[in-house]
Amino acid sequence: MLLSVVIPAYNCINSLEQTLDSILDSGLRDFEVLLIDDGSRDGTSELCDELQRRHDCVRCVHQENGGVSNARNRGVQEARGSYILFFDSDDTVDSGALTHCEEILLRNQPDMLVFGMSFDYYFRGTRYRRDAMTVLLEGLLPRARWLREIRGLYECNALSPVWNKCIRRDLLEKNRILFPGGMIEMEDFWFSLRCMRYCEEICFLPEAIYRYRQPEDESNTFRRLCRIPSISAYMEPFEEELAAFPETEGVAGSIYASFFHEMIRFGDVSLIRRTAVDMLNGKYAGYMAASEPGLYRLLQAGRYRRVWLRSRMRSLRHWLAVRVKYVRNGGKTE
């Protein structure tokens, strides 16, 4: 079997079948779909069983709730395909979109295939925006070649997701690569970096194939980050993986800044104060001072309420922009 598609399924009864239908219509021929029911309580468990009865290529595994990393790891353990493709339970691919991927895997047998994707933004169930992410490289490249471009791959967002990659299963098994159970944000980026440590040949396909559905509630990341006592301390596993790639100098600071801004964007004044103190006393103070001197000076001066007000104004402008575009489109998709 060529490909195992692993889908963690948790309380996704309204989207899972559409996701599966898109995979079945994607042009794949030699594949299986693994539905990992992660202790769902909304009827998803029963739906997984029904989809398994309905489709010969579908296998369902039930387990107690353990989070998305645990579910993906279970999928790796259960997989029979030579390659693994991870899917989220509310994402899709276009009709016939994976045919080319299958041909590339059969012809070149790379350690990893990386393809483009899009970020689809929804409001009231309607897509109002699609941002395509195309990979800046193309074809089968040896390690020395793709390593020279790894910083650019990060900047075009080809490294961070796990859903835009087909990865050799024996590479995962031989090097005992699993998703980190204790990581609650950007664990897929950590996993991608760990895999690339051991990759020699990687094949790149620029076209945007995978359709990632951005959650309508944009504060999901913030709520997860609130469970982290110190963003600086949370960065340590990323720093360890990035150290294996000297070409990624500065990427750790960029990741820290993205976490930091998410806290500033949604946090109240007290949380902004806590986040600022952690930054000012930590290893990323210099990076923030150089990259965003205006914000740094405000936080250094303790102007937390002013930072909070600026964040609220940005959020309001974004809220208005989304609704204006939705109304202009007449409530229809693009």
N, C-alpha and C positions, 0 to 999 in steps of 0.2 A: 504493500500500500504506500502511496506517495505522500499523502498529506493528512494530518489530523488537525481539525479545526476545534479549538478548545474554547468553550463559552461558559464562564462562571455565571450562574443563574441564581439571583437572589431577589425575590419579590418583584419580578419583572413580567407578570402575566399579560400586561397590555402591550408589550413590545417584542417579546421573545419569538413569537411565531413569524412576525414580519422579518425579523433578523434571519431566522432559519430559511424562510422562503427565498430571501435574496441570495443566500449561500447556495441553495439548491439550484438557483437560476444563474449562477455565476460562471458556468462553463466548466467547472471541475468534473473530472471523470473518475479518478482513482483516489477516493478520499473517504473519510469518516467525520462525523460531527459528534463531539463529546459534550453533552450538557451536564455540567457539574452543579447540581442543585445544592446550594449552600444553606440548607435549613430554612427554606422559604416558608412563609406562613400566609400567603395570599392566594393560594391555588396554583402557584408556579410548579410545585412538586407534581401535582396531578397532570398539569399540562405537559411537563417533561415526559412523563410516562406515556401520555397519549401520542406525543410526537415520535417517540421511540416505536410505538406500535404501528404508526402510520408510515414510517420511512425506514427502509432497511439500513440506510447508511448512518442512522442516528443511534447513539448509545447514551443512556442516562445513568448517572451515578448520584446517589443521594448521600449526603453527609451532614453532620451537625454544623451549625453556623460557625465559621472560623475566619471569615473575611476573604477578600478577593485574592490575596496572595496565596492563601492556603488552598483555595479552590483551583487556582491555576496550577499550583504544584501537584494537586491530585490529578489534574488533567494530563500533566507531563508523565506521571507514573502510569496512567491508564492508556496512554497513546500507543498506537501500533504503526503509525505512519513514519516514513523516513524524515519528514519535515513536520514542524508544528507551527500553526498560525493561530494566534490568540485573537479572540473576538469579544467585544462587549455586547451585552444582551439587548442594547437598543440601537446598535449601529447596523449599517448595511453596506452592500456593494452593488454596483449597477449590473444589469443583465450582461452576462458574458465577460465580465471584467477580469475574472481570474484565469481565463483561458491562456493568456500570454504568460502569466506567472507559472502555470503548470508546465508549459512548453520550455520555459527557461530552466526550471528545476530539473526536468528530464534531460535536457541537452547539456547543461553546464555543471550540474551537481555542485553548486557552491556551498560554502559553509553557511552562508546567509544570503537571503534575497531581501533587498530594501526597495520599497516602492513608494510613490507619492500618495497623498491622502487629502481629504478636504475636511475643514471644520465647519459644520453646519449649525447655524444659530436659529433657534426657534422662539416664537412668542405665541402663546395660546395654541400650541400644537402646529403652528404654521412656520415654515422656514422663511425667514426674511433676509438671510445673508449666507453666502457660502464663500469661504476663503480657501483657495486651493494651495496646497503645499507640494511643490514639485521638487524632486531630488536633483541636486546640482551635478551629479555624476551619472554616467550611463555605461552599461556593459559590465563584463566580468573583469574585475581589477585585482591585482595582487596586493598583498598587505602594504608593501612600501608605497604603492600609489595611493590607496585610499587613506592611509595614515596622514599623508600630506594635506588631505582635505578634511580631516576630521573636525577641525574647528568650524569650517564652513558648513559641514553636515549638522552640527549642533545649532548653528545660527539659522539655518533654514528649517529647523524643527524636525529633521529626519532622524535624529538620535533619540530624542526623549520618549516618543511613544513605543509601545511594544506591538501595537496592532498593525503596523506597516512593515512587518518583517516575517519572513518564513525562515525558521532556524532548524538546522540539522538536529534531530533528536539525539543521535549518538554523541554529538558535541556536548549537549547538556548532560547526558548520562556519564560520559567519560570524565568530565571535569566537575561533576556533582554540583551543577548550577541550578539553584532554586530561587524563587522569589523570597526576599527577606520577610519573615513573619512579623517582625516588630516595626516595620516601616509603614507609615500611613499616608505618605504623600511622595510622589515621584519615584515610587518603588520600581516602576517600569523602566525609568531612565537608568537606575542602578543596575537592573537586570540586563539591559541592553549593553551597557559598558562592560559588565562582567563577561557576557558572551563574546564581545569583540576582542577581549584579551586573547582568546583562543582561536579567533578566525584568521585564516590565511586569505583565501579568495572570497570576495563578496561581490555579488552581482547587483547592479543598481538599475532600476527602472523608473524613469522620471515621472511617468504619467500618474495622475491622481486617481487611485483605485478605491481606496477605503473611504467610507463616509462616516466620520466621527460626529456624533450628535452632542453638541454642547448642551449641558443641562440648563434649563431655563432659570433655575435658581442658581445664580452665580456665586452664592456664598458658601457652596459646599466645601470648597478648598479651605476657606477661612475657618469653618467649623472644625475641620480635621486639624488644621494648624493650631487651633486653640488647645488641643490636647497635648501639645509639645511644650514642655517647660522652657526650653531654650533652643531657639533656631540655630544658634552657633554650635551647640552640642549636636543637634540633629544633622548638621552638615558633615560630621566626621566620616561616615561610610562613603559619602560621595567623594570626599577629598582622597580617601584611600584608593578608590577606583580610578579617579582622574589622574592620580600620581603615576599610573601605568602608562599614561599618554601625555608626555611632555608637551605635545602639540596643542593641548587644551588649556594652556595657561590663561587664567582669567575667567574660565567657565564657572569655577566654584563661586566666585564673587557674583557672577550673573545670576546663578541659581539662588544664592542667598538673597540678593536684591528682590527677586520675584516673590520669594516667601515673605520678605519684609513688607513689600508693598501690599500684599494681600491682607496682612494684619492691619496695616495703616488704613487700607481702603474700607474695611468693614468694622474695625474695632472702635470702641468708645474711647473716651479720653484716658481712662485708667489703663486700658490695654495698650494704647499707644505709648503711654509712659513706660509701662513694663517692657514693651518691645524695644523702645529707644534705649533704655538703660542697658539691656542685654547687648544691643549693638554697640553703644558707646564704650562699653567695657570689654568688648570682645575683639576677636582677630579681624573682623570685617569692617571695623570703623574706618580704616584708611581707604578701603575700597569705596565705601559710601561717601566719604568726604570728597574723594576725587571724582566720582561719577555723578553725584548729585549734591553739589556744594550748598545750594540753597536750602534744600530739605535738611541737610546735615546741620547747618547753622541754626535753623529753627529748633531742631530737637536738642542740640547742644545747649541752647539758651532756655530750654524748658518750655517752649511755646507750643505745648501739646494741644491746647484748645484751638489754636490757629491752624495747626496741621489737620485736626479733626474737621474743622469747618471747610477747609479746602477740599478734603476728601468727600465731604457730603455734597459740595457743589459739583464736583466731577461726576459723582454717582447720579445726581439729578440730571445733569446734561446727557448722560448716557441713557437714563430712563426715558427722557423725552425723545432722544434720537431714535430709539427702538420703536417707540409708539408712532412717531411721525412716519417712519419708513413703512411700518405695518399698515397705517391708514392709507398712505399713498399707493401701496400695492393692492388696496381694496380687500385686505385680509386674505390675499392669495399668495401662494408660493412664487418664488422667482421663476 
